[in-house]
């Protein structure tokens, strides 16, 4: 019986130390990060821009979304709420220059993260090229550690670009 108590003490103690180390490393990391990924498509810029700005139908091709609600906007630019694996996140467009540039930011101040995404669509020899730059912030040190070392800052950008390629029947290689 005493050995089980001793084992339990070491397991719990080890977990506390592990969480402490993760939190300390996360606290030492910068809150902000910038990540960029680019992919080429055989589609013209207008088709790519049309797909990335059709927020109401994004769940049809993005596997990370269950649904999207289009919301009223005081600015005249789109505002929407994405429902997915990370819960509901309200987003708003801050810049829209068709068919070349889109800037979207998180509009939920209570989340443990925030940021904006800059989408640049450029004509290319056989279609177009889409670059996405994430300017993110992670406020919680433990989540900061996880987003940096476990998930990686580029994964969601790469997943988005691959999903967009699949929507058009293309296999893309984000770089």
Secondary structure, DSSP 8 states (H G I E B T S, - for coil): -HHHHHHHHHHHHHHHHHHHHHHHHHHHS-SEEEEEEEEEESS-HHHHHHHHT-GGGGGGT-TTEEEEEEE--SSSS-EEEEEETTEEEEEEEEEEETTTEEEEEE--TTSSEEEEEEEEEEEETTEEEEEEEEEEEE-SHHHHHIIIIII-SSHHHHHHHHHHHHHTT------
